[in-house]
């Protein structure tokens, strides 16, 4: 199912931020994003300007944009009902945001709006922080950090300096127009819209939504209460210790705890560790979270080539002329390792590691993927060390 695309913008006295963003998303971005709803968060004067400069059906820039680019304005829900006017602690609409009390009220309002919008199913938010007081943009970004979903995005609108905040520039028109720019010392300059550039800079942000489920409780929290609760929960999260595979003493260490493995268990664990460290399928990814590209089916991790790698590590525990090594080489060198033997050692590794940690990140885990069971280590590769 296609997502409903929603534009959210904080607006001060420059409502053109909305049409500039709309122009980029619909006309310039490839592929285009067809916005179906627009929500403006603004002050009392800001709402008046939006109604006058954008939503007047005859002269408003929103309707002009739609007519010029062949868009049915009715296909985009944008009217006085989708304009949220910020209110002070006394419940009265704000004309500006200057005091500490007004900033607190704005933080609560912006956070509540984003929280509610992210509860709508099958939607994606496109949030613009370019308009309004800087604190409005900051609160919008923070609210998205608390409640933003993987599909939600944050933008800043970048407009050519000469056209930025020009009272007659709302988007790049199809037919070029010449605008008058009043410069210093009373000098008048003519500027042509063909030279105007509108860009959207996407701003990456940390998504905490799934990490802080308590923020969605029945009790209504203020912005400051949410921040305090989020900080407490983050502070309580324990750092993930490294997985140390120490071949010298044939032990696995996780934090301050360690457990000994048999030589065969060690080489099987080392095989999967090296698979993650040396054969990463997505080397440009900064994290292994939700990635199973290095996981492989039992046929691959018990093949002749995989068995050779394990035998090479096995020789570090037993000399190649020893009976133990020669016996295993005879069994594995031609046809690989028996599937059951690999599964048996995966099970033993899991049991041993479970004795020193409750986390399943350190096991050789199995997942059902592409119609078969695949094996690998879930732990981030930056956390794996072979000594």
C-alpha positions in Angstrom: 0.0 0.0 0.0 1.3 3.4 -1.0 2.0 5.8 1.9 0.1 9.0 2.3 2.6 11.8 2.0 2.2 14.6 4.5 4.1 17.9 4.6 4.6 19.5 8.0 6.1 23.0 8.3 6.8 25.5 11.1 5.9 28.9 9.8 6.6 32.4 11.0 6.1 35.4 8.7 7.4 33.7 5.5 4.7 31.3 4.4 6.5 30.9 1.1 8.5 28.1 2.8 5.4 25.9 2.2 5.2 26.5 -1.6 8.9 26.3 -2.0 9.0 22.9 -0.3 6.0 21.8 -2.2 7.6 22.8 -5.5 10.8 20.8 -4.8 9.0 17.7 -3.7 6.5 17.6 -6.5 8.4 19.2 -9.4 12.1 18.8 -8.8 12.6 15.7 -6.8 13.0 12.5 -8.7 10.9 10.5 -8.2 8.3 13.1 -7.2 6.5 13.0 -3.9 2.8 13.7 -4.3 1.9 15.5 -1.1 -1.7 14.8 -0.1 -1.9 16.9 3.1 -0.1 20.0 4.4 0.0 20.9 8.1 1.3 24.3 9.1 2.4 25.1 12.7 2.5 28.8 13.2 1.5 31.9 15.3 -1.6 34.0 14.9 0.0 36.5 12.5 1.5 33.5 10.6 -1.9 32.0 10.1 -3.3 35.3 8.8 -0.4 35.5 6.2 -1.0 31.8 5.1 -4.7 32.5 4.6 -3.9 35.8 2.7 -0.8 34.9 0.7 -1.3 31.1 0.1 -4.9 30.1 0.5 -6.8 32.9 -1.2 -8.5 31.0 -4.1 -7.9 33.8 -6.6 -4.5 35.3 -5.7 -3.0 32.8 -3.2 0.3 31.3 -4.2 -0.8 27.7 -3.3 -3.6 27.9 -5.9 -1.4 29.7 -8.4 1.2 26.9 -8.0 -1.5 24.2 -8.5 -2.9 25.9 -11.6 0.5 26.4 -13.1 1.6 22.9 -12.7 -1.7 21.2 -13.5 -2.5 20.0 -9.9 -6.0 19.7 -8.6 -5.8 21.8 -5.4 -8.6 19.6 -4.0 -6.1 16.6 -4.1 -4.1 18.3 -1.4 -5.8 18.9 1.9 -4.6 22.4 2.9 -7.0 24.8 4.5 -7.6 26.7 7.7 -8.3 23.3 9.5 -4.8 22.1 8.9 -3.2 25.3 10.3 -2.3 24.9 14.0 -1.9 28.2 15.8 0.4 27.9 18.8 -1.1 29.0 22.1 0.5 30.2 25.3 0.0 28.8 28.8 -3.2 30.8 29.1 -4.7 29.2 26.1 -4.5 32.4 24.0 -3.1 32.3 20.4 0.6 33.5 20.4 1.6 36.5 18.3 5.3 35.7 18.8 7.5 33.5 21.0 9.7 35.5 23.3 9.4 34.3 26.9 10.4 31.1 28.6 6.8 30.3 29.3 5.9 30.7 25.6 8.8 28.5 24.5 7.6 25.8 26.9 4.1 26.0 25.5 5.4 25.8 21.9 7.6 22.8 22.7 4.6 21.0 24.2 2.3 21.9 21.2 4.8 20.9 18.5 5.6 17.6 20.2 1.9 16.7 20.6 1.2 17.5 16.9 4.1 15.3 15.7 3.2 12.5 18.1 -0.4 12.5 16.8 0.6 12.6 13.2 3.1 9.7 13.6 0.2 7.6 15.0 -1.6 7.7 11.7 -1.1 4.4 9.8 0.4 4.3 6.3 1.7 7.8 6.3 5.1 9.5 5.8 5.9 12.9 7.2 8.1 15.4 5.4 9.0 18.0 8.0 10.4 21.4 7.1 12.2 23.4 9.8 13.0 26.4 7.6 10.3 28.8 8.8 9.4 30.5 12.1 11.6 31.3 15.1 14.7 29.1 15.3 13.3 27.5 18.4 10.2 26.3 16.5 12.5 24.4 14.1 14.5 23.0 17.0 11.4 21.7 18.7 10.1 20.2 15.5 13.4 18.3 15.0 13.4 17.1 18.6 9.8 15.9 18.3 10.7 14.0 15.2 13.7 12.5 17.0 11.4 11.2 19.8 8.5 10.0 17.5 9.8 9.8 14.0 9.4 6.5 12.1 11.9 5.0 9.7 10.0 6.6 6.7 9.7 10.1 8.1 12.1 12.8 6.9 13.4 16.2 8.1 14.3 19.0 5.6 15.7 22.5 5.5 14.7 24.6 2.4 17.6 26.3 0.6 16.7 29.1 -1.8 19.0 31.3 -3.8 20.0 34.3 -1.6 18.4 36.9 -3.9 15.0 35.1 -3.9 15.1 34.0 -0.3 12.3 35.7 1.6 11.5 38.0 -1.4 7.9 39.0 -0.8 6.9 38.1 -4.4 8.8 34.7 -4.7 6.9 31.6 -3.6 8.2 28.9 -6.0 10.0 28.7 -9.4 7.3 29.5 -12.0 7.1 27.7 -15.3 7.2 31.0 -17.2 10.1 33.2 -16.1 9.3 36.4 -14.2 11.3 39.5 -13.5 11.2 40.6 -9.9 12.4 43.9 -8.4 14.9 43.7 -5.6 15.5 46.8 -3.4 19.2 46.8 -2.7 21.4 49.0 -0.4 21.5 52.8 -0.9 18.2 52.8 -2.6 19.5 50.9 -5.6 16.9 48.8 -7.5 18.0 45.5 -9.1 16.0 43.3 -11.5 16.2 39.5 -10.9 14.9 36.8 -13.2 13.2 33.7 -11.7 15.1 31.5 -14.3 18.1 32.0 -12.0 16.3 30.9 -8.9 17.3 27.6 -7.3 15.3 25.7 -4.7 16.9 22.8 -2.9 15.9 20.6 0.1 18.7 19.5 2.4 17.6 16.3 4.1 18.8 16.4 7.8 19.6 13.0 9.3 18.3 12.5 12.8 18.5 9.8 15.5 15.2 7.9 15.8 14.3 6.9 19.4 10.7 5.9 18.9 11.2 2.2 19.1 13.8 2.6 21.9 11.4 4.6 24.2 8.0 3.0 24.0 7.0 4.5 27.4 6.5 7.9 25.7 3.3 6.5 24.2 1.7 5.7 27.5 -1.8 6.8 28.5 -0.5 9.5 30.7 0.0 12.8 28.8 3.6 14.1 29.2 4.9 17.5 28.6 7.9 18.0 26.4 10.3 18.5 29.4 8.8 15.4 31.0 9.4 13.4 27.8 13.0 14.6 27.5 13.6 13.7 31.2 12.1 10.2 30.8 14.0 9.6 27.5 17.2 10.6 29.2 16.6 8.2 32.1 15.9 5.3 29.8 18.9 6.0 27.6 21.1 6.3 30.7 19.9 2.9 31.9 20.9 1.2 28.7 24.0 -0.8 29.2 26.8 -0.7 26.6 27.1 -3.8 24.5 30.5 -5.4 25.4 32.8 -6.9 22.8 33.0 -10.5 21.8 36.6 -11.5 22.4 37.6 -14.8 20.8 41.0 -15.6 22.4 42.6 -18.4 20.5 45.7 -18.5 22.8 43.7 -19.7 25.8 40.7 -21.1 23.7 38.2 -18.9 25.5 35.4 -16.5 24.6 35.2 -13.4 26.7 32.1 -11.1 27.0 32.7 -8.2 29.4 34.2 -9.6 32.6 33.0 -13.2 32.0 34.6 -15.9 30.0 34.0 -19.5 28.9 36.2 -22.2 27.4 35.4 -23.9 24.1 36.6 -27.1 22.5 39.0 -26.6 19.5 36.2 -27.6 17.1 33.7 -25.2 18.7 36.3 -22.5 18.5 36.9 -22.9 14.8 33.2 -23.0 14.0 32.7 -19.8 16.0 35.8 -18.2 14.3 34.4 -19.1 10.9 31.2 -17.2 11.4 33.1 -14.3 13.1 35.5 -14.0 10.1 32.5 -14.2 7.8 31.2 -11.1 9.3 34.5 -9.3 9.6 36.1 -10.2 6.3 33.1 -10.9 3.9 30.7 -8.2 4.8 28.1 -7.8 2.0 27.3 -4.2 2.9 30.6 -2.6 3.8 29.3 0.9 3.5 26.7 0.3 6.3 27.7 2.0 9.6 25.9 -0.7 11.6 25.0 -4.4 11.3 21.6 -3.8 12.9 18.8 -5.6 10.9 21.4 -6.8 8.4 21.8 -10.5 7.8 23.8 -10.3 4.5 26.7 -12.5 5.9 24.3 -15.2 7.1 24.5 -18.4 5.0 22.8 -21.8 4.6 24.2 -24.9 6.2 25.3 -26.1 2.7 27.7 -23.2 2.4 29.1 -23.2 6.0 29.8 -26.9 5.7 31.1 -26.9 2.2 34.6 -28.1 1.2 35.9 -24.5 1.0 34.3 -23.6 4.4 35.8 -26.8 5.9 39.3 -25.8 4.6 39.1 -22.5 6.4 38.1 -24.3 9.6 40.9 -26.8 9.2 43.4 -23.9 8.8 42.2 -22.6 12.2 42.1 -26.1 13.7 45.8 -26.4 12.8 46.6 -23.6 15.3 45.3 -25.9 18.1 46.7 -29.2 16.8 49.8 -29.6 14.6 49.0 -30.8 11.1 50.9 -34.0 11.8 48.9 -34.7 14.9 46.3 -37.5 14.9 43.5 -35.1 15.8 44.2 -32.9 12.8 44.8 -35.7 10.3 41.6 -37.4 11.4 39.5 -34.3 10.9 41.2 -33.5 7.6 40.5 -36.9 6.3 36.8 -36.5 7.1 36.3 -32.9 5.8 38.9 -32.2 3.1 37.1 -33.7 0.1 33.3 -33.3 0.7 33.2 -30.7 3.5 31.9 -31.0 7.0 28.7 -33.1 7.8 25.7 -30.8 8.2 24.8 -32.4 11.5 28.4 -31.9 12.9 28.2 -28.1 12.2 24.7 -27.8 13.7 25.9 -29.8 16.7 28.8 -27.4 17.3 26.6 -24.3 16.8 24.3 -25.7 19.5 27.3 -26.3 21.9 28.6 -22.8 21.2 25.1 -21.4 22.0 25.0 -23.3 25.3 28.4 -22.2 26.3 27.9 -18.5 25.6 24.5 -18.6 27.2 26.2 -19.5 30.5 27.9 -16.0 30.6 25.3 -13.8 28.9 21.6 -13.6 28.4 22.1 -11.7 25.1 21.5 -13.7 21.9 23.7 -11.3 19.9 26.7 -13.4 20.6 25.3 -16.8 19.4 25.6 -18.3 16.0 21.9 -17.6 15.3 19.6 -19.0 12.7 17.0 -17.2 10.6 14.5 -18.4 8.1 15.2 -16.5 4.9 14.7 -17.1 1.2 13.0 -20.4 2.0 15.9 -21.8 3.9 17.6 -21.6 7.3 20.7 -19.4 7.3 23.3 -19.0 10.1 25.4 -16.1 11.3 26.3 -13.8 14.2 24.0 -10.9 14.9 26.5 -8.8 16.8 27.8 -5.7 15.1 31.1 -6.4 13.4 32.8 -3.6 15.3 32.2 -5.5 18.5 34.0 -8.7 17.4 37.7 -9.3 18.1 39.8 -12.4 17.3 43.0 -12.6 19.3 
